[in-house]
Every structure is written in C-alpha cells, then in structure tokens.
Amino acid sequence: MKTYLILQHPGHNRVYYNLSGPLALAELKVASNRLTVASDSIEIVTIENIRYLSLATEDELTELDLELLSRLSFVFALFELEKIDERSFLKPILKKDYEYVDSKISSLLKYAGKTNELFTKMMINVGLLSSNFNFEDNIQLLDPVAGKGTTLYEGSIYGFNVTGIEIDPKSTQAIQLFFKKYLETERYKYSTEKKQVFGKSKGEATYTDQFEYAKNKIEFKSDHTRKSLNIITGSTLNTVDYVKNSYFNLIVGDLPYGVAHGNSLDKKSASITRNPAELLEASLPGWFKVLKKGGVVVIAWNAFVISRNRLSDLFVQHGFKVLTKSPYNEFEHMVDRSIKRDIVVAKKI
C-alpha cells in the first residue's frame, strides 16, 4: 500500500482556498477512476497544521497517473509518504509539465465578476475525465457563454482547440485583442482571420475571430501541432448555426449570475432574466447536436436561483444523462451571500 499527499494550490485568494477543500476532494475522486492503479482511501488530512489531500493506492503510481494528477486544478505539490524508523517523511514527486500555453495567461486579466481560473480548470477536468475522451486526444472545447474568455484560456493551456460564443461584442473584442497581444509577447507563430459563420446578408451576419497558433514555425505547419482559438460574436441560442454537428468533445460554461451578469434571450432585445432555466431551455437542443457522442457538458450556475433537480431535469429532457451520484453532487459551495455555486455534469450517450 502506498500513500500520496497533495499540497493544495493556494488559489490566488484566501476565500477560494478556504472553501475549495471539498471541491478538490470531489475532483480527485473523479480523477481516481482514470488511474491505472486501484485507489483506496481518498480524504483530507492535516499534518503539522498543514492541509493535504491523501490518496492511498495498492501499487505505486505510474508515469501516466502522475501526468493525470499533475493536471488537477488544486495540485500545488505532490509527495509520497514514507516511514523510516517509525518516523514519517514527505518525499517530493516531480510534477509533470503539460502546459502548451503558460498558465499565467488566465491570471493576467482582472475584472469584476471573473470566475476563479482554478474553478474553471476544475470544470474542464471533471468534464474530460467523465467523458469517453482523454487529454491526449485532439480535444475540441466549446464555451457557449464565453464572457471574457477564462474557459478559452484554460483550454489553451492544455493545448485544446477552443471556441467561445459570446453575445457581447465588447467582450469578444477584448478576447481578440488580449489573445493577439499575448501571442505576440510570448513570440508564438500565429495567423488571425475574421470569418462569417452565419447570415445571408451583412445586416444579419455573425462573425468569428479565428486564431491559429503554435510555439514555432515548424509546429505551425502541421495540423497535428497547430492549435486554434475561435471567438464567435453571436447568441448561444444559435450554436447549431455556427458549428458542425458532433464537433465538440466538451462544452464548459459558467452561466451568468443575476442581473449584473444577466441572461439575454434575444440578441436584439435588452431584456434580462435572472433565471438560467430559460436560457438552457432554448440552448440545450443546439448544444446536444454539436456535442460528440461520449462528450460531456459541465455548467456552473447559482443554485439560489434554480434547484439542481430542476436543472438536471432540463438536461434529461433534451437527451443528456446527468451524472448525479457521488462525487458529482459534492461541488456546491458559497461564493457570497447571493451566490451559491454548483455544477451539473451531463453526458451525451
């Protein structure tokens, strides 16, 4: 029997760190199903007033296992617990390097209402580890409510090809300008193009700003190593008009909260609704069509506004299988007095 300890990421702010212990535990439980070795006890432990996540396995973790654990959102440092002469020692384990784009990209932007990037990373991990796909696959990720792009940047860190749909042109312009500046500063080889993806006339046209990029000229020439980021200025209600059916492996999004981040049901309307159920009811048919079989949708929302059961029912009504058993029902947490955030994980089977 082997015991491994994980020192949790500080989370960039004390509030997120304090509430993220159970979230990290739930993410680790999801990941344990993909390990090559059988895992036993998974729990939070405290050693010398320091909090760790403990993972007991029947055999030593393989290189593939370490690569998987290194990607988890909360993993700051890995250790193996060793006992010598009845004394316990922590043996450091080298984390695996997996980043295609430096992880600093998500923390560079600061704005009101931004979701903590570690939470976004957790959502991506939970989605992929619950799907029929692996990190090594050519992953296509969609954020259908992209905001200012945190999900897109987190997907780019993994080397995924990412697409965002966002109705606010100011937000899509901010993504386009920021990502272009980042690629230039970090000296990536890239090209950018604005394409019309929908609409017969100029007045009703919908456009995407498309980036293709790679670490160097050689990688840029190959379809296997060249990556893409696309941001569509349009409504998520029309997702199926913008992209091909069965195109995405993952759909990950953080639904707008309340009036400040209201849900718009009509691109031409200024009306705002607090209830994400209305947005989902109209959007889920299109999301289902563009998701591959075996793909997963992970959506975060404010549980004060609509119950988990009601949200789950919407997904089931539109053909998804909602994952409800532990640990999928262990992600609920308070953000502030008005926001109790939770996630729903739904699979296309």
N, C-alpha and C positions, 0 to 999 in steps of 0.2 A: 504494500500500500504506500502510495506517495501522497504528500500533502503540499499544495502550492498556495502561496499567498499573493494577493494582488493589492498593491497600494493604489488607492483610488485617486483619479485626477482631481486636483483642487477645484476645477470647474470655473475658473476665472472670477467667481464671486462666491462669497461665503454662504449666501442664501441657497444657491443651487447646490452647493456641496452638501449642506446640512439635510436637504430633502431628497438627495439623489441616491442614498444608500439602498433603499428598497428597489429603486429603478435599476440600479446597477446589478442587483441580485437577480432581478427578473430577466435582464438582458443576458446575464451569464447562464441562467437556466435554459434559455432558448438556444444559446450557442453550444451548450453541453451536448445537445442532441446531434451535433455535427462532428464532435471529437472522435478520433479513431480509437481512443481508449475509453473504457467504461468509467463513468464518474459516479461517486457515491454521495457524500455529504457536500452540499453547497450552502454556505452560510456566511453571515457577517461575524467576525471575531474582533476582539480588542486585545492588543498586546502592548504593554507599557504605554497605555493611553493612546495608542495609535490604531485607527480602524483599518481593517483589511477585509477583503473577501477571500474566503477559504474554499479551496476546491480539492477534494480527495479523489484520487484515481487509483484503479487497480494496478496500472502499469505506468511507466514513465511517459510523459507527453512526447509525441513525435514532433518533427520539424513542421509538419502540416498543422498540428494542433497549436504550436506556438505562433505560427503565422496567423491563425484564426484569432487567438486570444489577443494578439498584438493590435488587431483592428478594432477591438471593442471600445466603445466610447469612453469608458471610465478608467481604462487601464493606463496607469502612470508608470508603474514599475512592477516587474514580475520577480518572484522569489520561490525557491524551493526550501521547505522547512526541513532542516537536518538536525539530528540529535547525536551529539558526541559526548560520551562520558556523562550521560544524563543531563547535559546542557543543550539548549536549543539555539540554533543559529539560522540566519536567513542567508541563503546562497543566491546572489543575484543571477538572473537569467536575461540574456540579451534579447531585447525586443526586436522583432523583425521589421525591416524597412519596407513599407508597402506604398508610400506616397508617390503619386505621379505628379501632382501639384502640391507645393508646400502647404501644410495645414494652416499656416498663418493667414492664408487668404480669407478665411471665414471670420477671423477676428479683427481684420483691418477696418471693416465698415462698422460704424457706430451710429445707431439711430433709435428713436423711441419705438417701442413695441417689437424690437428684434427678438426672435426666439434664440435662446442659448444654443450655440452651434453644436455643443456636445449632445444636447437633446435631439437635435436634428440628425446627428450622426447615429445616435441610438436607434432612431426610427428607421433609418436606412438599413442598419444591421439586422434589426428584428425582421424587417420585410424580406431581405435577401435570404436570411437563414431559415425563414419559414416558407420559402418558395422552392421550386424544383431546380433552381439555378445556383451557381457558385460564383465566388469572387473572381475566379479565373475566366469566366465566360465573358463574352462580348456584351456587357450589360447596357441596355438602353433604359434610362430612368426619366420619368416624367414628373414634374411638379405642376399640377393643374391650377394651383393658386400661388404662383411663384413669389409674389411680393417683390422684395429687392434681392432675391437670389440666394439665400443661405443654403437651401437644399441643393441648388445647382453647383455651388462651390464645394460643398461636402462630397457630392458625387464625383466632381472633377478630381478631388484629392485621391479618390480610389482609382481614377483612370476610366471611369464610366463615361459613356456618351450621354449627355443630359439635354433635356428640353424643358423649358418652362413656358407656361401660358399665364399671362397677366393682363388684366383689363386696363390698368392704369398706365398710360403712355409715359408718364414721368418716371415710374418705376422701371419700366423696360429700358428707357433711355439711360437711366442710372446704371443698370446692369451692363448695358453695352459699353458705356464709357469706362466704367470701372474695370471690366474684364480686359478691354483693349489696353488700358494703361498697365494693368498687371502683367500681361503677356510681354509688353514692350520692356517693362522694367526688369523682368526676370529673363529676358532675352530668349523667349520661345520663338520658334519659327511658326508663323501663322498666316492665315488669309481670312478675310471677312467679306461677307456678301449679304445684301438685303434682297430677299425674295418675296414675291407674292404667293401666298399659300391658299388663298380663298378669295372669291368675289369676281363677278363678271365685269364690273365697272370700277373705275377709280374711286368712286364715292363709297362703295361697299367693300373695298379691298382690305384684306388682312395680310400683314407682312410679318416675316420672321427675320431677325438679325442672326446670321449664322456664322459661327467661328469654327474653323478647323485649325488645329494646332498640334505641335509636337516639340519635344525637347531639342531637336536639332534637324538639320536639313535631310539627313538620311532617313530618320523616322518619319518625317513629314511625307516622304514619297510613298510610303507603304500604307495601304488601307488597314493593315493589322495594328500598326503602331500610332497612326494619326488619330487624334481624338476630336470630339465636336461638342460645342455648346451652342444651343439654339434658344432664342427667346422670342416668343410669339406675342405680339400685341393684339390680344383678342379675348373673347369670352370662353371660359371653360365649358359653357353650355354647348359650344360648337366644336369641341375637341375632335369629334369624328370627321369634321370637315377639313381639319388641318393636317392630320397624320393618317397613315395607313392602319388598317385593321391588324390586330395581333402583332403590334410593333414593339411594345414596351414589356420589359421583364418586371419592372417595378413602377408603381405610382405612389409617391410620397408627398404629403402636403399637410400644412398646418392651417386649418380653417380659420377665417377671420373671427376675432372676438369682439362682440358688442358693436356699438355704434362707431367707435373710433376706428375699428377695423371691420366695417360692415360688409355684408354680403350683397353685392349688386346682382339682381336677376335680369337686368336688361342693360345692354351696353349703351342704349340711347336714353336711359332713364336715370334720374338722380336719386330714385327711391332706394332706401337702405333697410335691410331687415336684420334683426338680431338672431333669427333662427336659422342655423345652418341646415336644418332638415329640408327647407325649401330649395336651397342651393343643391344639396345632394340629390333630392328627388328628380331634379331636372338634369343633373350632370351624370349620374351613375350609368345610364344606358350607353352613353358615349365612352365613358371610362372602361366599361366592360368590353366594348368592341375593340378598343385599341390595345388592350392588355393580352399578352400571350397566355395560352393555357399553362397552368402551373405558376403563373405570375401572382403577385400579391399587391394589394393596396394597403397602405398604412396612413391613416388620417388622425391627426390630433384635433381635439375640439374642447370647448368649455362645457364641462359636464353640468354646470349650474343652469345652462340654457336648455339642454335636451338630455334625456337619460341615455345610458348605454344601451338599454334594451330597445328603445325607440330607434336609435341609430343603427343598431345591429339588424333590426327588422327591415330597415330600408335596403341594406346591402343584400340580405337574403331575398327580398322581393325582386331584386334585379339580377339574380343568378349567382351571387357570390356565396361561398361558405365562410362564415365568420368563425375565427378561432377564439374560443371562449374559455377553455379550461386553463388552469394554472400552467405557466406564469402569465398568460395573456390578459388575465384580469387583475394584474398587480402593478399597473403603471399609473394609476390615478394619484395625483398629488396637487397640493395647493400652490398656486403661483402668487396670488394675493387675495384680498377679501372678496373680489368679484370674479375671480377665475380659478376654477378647479379643473385642471387639465387632465385629460385621459387620452388614450389612443385606442383605435379599433383596427384590428388586423383581419383582412378578408382576402380569400384566395379564389382564383378562378380555376375550377376543377373540371 
